Amino acid sequence: MKFDRLRRREVLALLSGTVASFSPTSTLAQQQLPVIGILSSRSRATDALLLAVIRQGLNDTGFVEGRNVSIEYRWAEGNYGRLAELAADLVRRKVAVIVTIGGDTAALAAKAATATLPVVFTVATDPVRSGLVSNLQRPGGNLTGSSGFQTEIEPKRLGLLRELRPDATTIGVLVNPNEPYIDVQISNIRSAAASIGREIAILNASTIAEIDAAFATLRQKRIDALFVAIDAFFFDRATQIVVLAARHGLTALYFRREFVAVGGLMSYGTNADEGYRVLGVYAGRILKGEKPGDLPIQLPTKFELVINMSTARALALDVPPTLLARADEVIE
């Protein structure tokens, strides 16, 4: 009898807890939270700091994750072929807004997956030329976001590399052949190289092993200068690329400050925080009722030159004083 009484108390306690944890009020509150889907061509670890910037943008519009908005995350881990299904999954889940990060690949996957759900993107290219929107000021349709227009500054980036290594007659260019507009990027780089009297050697890499192989080729060809083309997968593999460049004694130019922060030599590109904060702000404004087609594409206000002097000394490289004077940041 005592055992039966104990069992009844346990069952009643369990039922009481179940009712409390699954009460209609708490369940309804969870269901009413708007959901933002974040689609990235990169990985959770790589995107951690940038996600914090997106959340800050959301906070600035009154939305806090877990309090009055929920976020679903989808990472392709550098496998661009997965993006279509990941985007389709977010559409099936009927999220309120899709936010894409990691370049054109993620943005194009979201555009292909839905013509109705709002999409906020950040890309490095011209979103009009890539077909994402019809107009920068009035995008129209269901997409908006920010663009770094980084592929438009290839002549500037190559000029900086020549200034740093005027003796390098051939420049190795690391590209990902799976990048949607890599042909346009290579064409821009070829034209820029020809204008400064330099030859280029294209090195394709879309996997970890192919990155290793590309650096082995650079060594075999005795190429001393490396230009890393803009690509989300390369950003995801920043540490690997920087370590290989140091191991082979290469003068390397990157497209994002984060490469230089982990030991890369020099970078020239946009401020990531500027573009990523827009994603959070625009997502919040859309949740409040604004239409993506009415929100203008945000453009960078400045490009940053960052130099790592510790790496330069390790390479026994003399950085011209004129270059140092123009640097926005010098890492010692």
N, C-alpha and C positions, 0 to 999 in steps of 0.2 A: 504493500500500500504506500509506504514512504517513497519507494522508487517511482510509483505511478504519479504521486503528487509532484515529485521533482521533475519528472518528464513533462507534466502538464505546464509547470511554471516555465520550463525551458522553451516549450513550443509557443506559449503565450508571449514570452519575451521576444522570441524570434519573429513572430507575426507582427508584434508591435513595432519592432525595428524596421521590418519590411515595409509596413504601411507608412512609417515616417519617412523612409528613404525614397519611396516611390509614390509619394503623395501627389495627387493631381496638380496641386499648386506648383510644386517644384518641377515636375515634368513639363508643365505648360510653360513655365518661365524659361526652361532650357530650349524648348521648341521655338519660342518667340525671338530668340537671339538671331540677328542677321548673321549670315556666314560669308566670310571672304575666303576664296580659294586662291592660294599662292602656288603658282606653277613655275618651277625653276629648272633650267637645263643643267644646273650644277648640283652641289651637295649641301646637306644641312651644315656641316662644319665650315665650309667656305662661305656660306651665306649668313652665318650667325651675326656678325657685326652689322651687315646691311639690313637684316631683318629688324634689328633694334632701331635703325633709322626709320624704316617703314612704320614701325609701331609708334615712334615719336610723332610722325606725321598724322597718324590716326588719332593719337592723344590730343594733338593740337585742334582737331575738329570735334573733340568730345567723345571719342570712342576708345575704350580700354579693353584689350583682349581678356576674355573670361568674365568681364563685368557686364558689358552691354554689346559685345560683338564676339563672335567665335571665328577661329581661323583654321582652315584645313590646309595642310602642306603636302605638296607633291614634288619630289626631286627625281630628275632623270639620271643623276650621277654621271653626267657627261655622255650618256648614251642618247643621242638626239632622236633615235628611232623610237624611243619610248614616249616621246612628248605627245604624240597624237592620242594615244590611249589614256594618258594621264589627264590631258585636257578634256577628253570625252567623259572621263569619270567625274570630273568636277561639274560638267554640264548635267550629267545624270543626277547628281546630288542637288541640283538646283540651287547652287550658291547664289548669293546676291550680286557679287562682283568677283571677277577673276583678275588677279594681279600677276603679271608675268615678269620674271627677272631672268637674266642670263642671255640677253641679246635677241636677235631677230628670230632665232629658231623657236623659242618659247612663244613669242608674240604671234608668229605665223601659225603655230599649232593651235593657239586659242582662237584666232580669227577663223581658221578652218572648222573649228569645232562648234562655233555658235555665231549666229547672225543677230541674236537678240539679247543675250546676257551682256551686261557692261564689262568691258575689258580695259584695264589700265596697264600700260607697258612701259618699259624702259629699253631703248635700243641704242646702238652706236651709229647706225646709218640714217639716211634720209628716209623717214617713214612714208613720204609721198612717193618717192621713187620705188620703194619696196612694195607699194600697194597696200600698206596697212591703213592709211587714211587718204582722203582726197584733198585735204587742205590743212595747213599748219594752224591757221587761226580758227577755222571752223571745221574740225575734223569730219563731222557728219557721221552717220552710222553709230555703231556701238563701241568704238575704240577711241582712246585718247592716252596721253601719257607724256613721257619726256624722251628727248633724243640728244645724244652727245655729239652727233655729227662727226664722230672721230675719224671715219674713213675719209673725210674731206681734208684732213690735216696731214696726210701721208707725206707731202713734200716738206712740210715743216719738220716732221719727225726724222726723215732721212737726212735733212740738212743738219740737224743736231748731231746725228751719228757721224756724219762726215767731219763736222767741226771737232768732234772728240777724237776721231781716228782718220785724219786726212790721208794717211798712207794706205788705207784699206781700199784697194781698187775693186774688189769683189765683196759684196755683202750677202751673207746668207739670210734668207727670209723664211721663217718658220710659219707655215700656214696649215689650217685644218681644212681638208678638201670637202668636209661635210658641212661647212658653214654655208648658209643659203646663197650669200652674195659674194663668195670668195673670188669668183671670176672678176667682178667689178673691183674688188680690193686689189687683186694682183695687177690688174690693168693700171690702176692708179699708182701702184708702187713702181711698176715698170716705167711709166711715164716720168715719175718723179726721179727715179734713178738715172734715166737717160738725160734729164735736164741738168744733173750735176756731174755727169760724166762717169757714172759708176755702173758696173755690171752687177746683176743679182743672180743668186742661185736659189731656186725654189726648193724647199724641203717640206714634204707632206707628212703630217702626223695627226692621227685621230684616236690613237690609243697610247697607253703608257709605254708599251714596248716600242712603238713607232717614234715616240719622242727620243728614247734612248738611241734608236737607230739613226735618227736625224743628226744627233750630236756626233755620233761616230763618223758620219759622212762629212760633217764640217771639218773634223780632224783630218780625215783622209785627203780632203781637198785643200787643206792648209788655209782655211778661211778664218780670219781673225775677228770679224765684226758680224754681229747677229742682230737682225731686226725681227722682233716677235710681232706677228700680225694680230689684229684684234680678234679674239675668240673666247667664248665663255669656258670652253674646255681647258684652254691654256691657263685661264685665270684659276680654275679649279686645281691645276697642277703647278701652281706658281713655285712652290718650294722645290719640286723636282727640277724644273727648268732652271731656276737660279743656281741650284747646287751643281748641275751639269755645266752651266756656263762658267762657274768658278773653277770646276775641275779641269776644264779644257782651256782656261785662260782667255775666254772670249770677252770682247767688249760688246756688251749687249744693251739694247734699248727696248724698253717695255712700254705698254700702253696704260698701265695703272700704277699708282703710287704703292699699292700693296706689294708688288714685286720688289721694289726698292726697300720697303720696310723689313722684308725677310732676307735682305742681303744682295739684292740685284743692284746693278750699277747706276742706271739712270732711267727715268720714265718721263713721258710727256703725254698728258691727257686731261680729261675732265675730272672735277671733284665728284667722287661717287656719292657723297652724302647729299649734295645738291639735287641730283637726279632722283635718288631713292626716297628722299623725304616727300617729293611730289607724289609718289605712288600712294603713300599713306594719306596725304591731304586729299588727293583726288578721289580715292576710295571712300573716304569719309564724306566728302561732298556729294558723291553719288548716292550713298546710303541715306543722305538727307533729302534726296529727291532731284538733284541736278542730273542733266543728261550728259553722257560722255561726249556726244557729238558737239556740245556747246562749250566744252572746256578746251582751250587752245593747247597745242603741243608746247611743252616747256623746253627751252633751249638753254645750253650752258652759258653762264655769264663770264667764265674765264677758263683758260687751260693752264695747268700747273706743270712746271719743270721741277723735278726732284732728283737730287744727286746724292749718292752714298759715297762719301769720301773714304770710309774705311775700306770699301771694296776697291775703289780706285787705287789706293795705296797697295793693297794686296796684289793688284795686277801690275804694279809699277807703272801706273798710267798718270801722266801729267794732265790734269784738267785745266784747260785754258782759263785764265782769270776772267776773260770776257764772258765765258759760259757760266762760271760761278756767280758772277755779278747779276746774271739774269735769272738765276735759280730762285724759285719760290720757297724751296726748302732744301737745306743741306744737312744730311744725316752724318754725324761723326762716328 
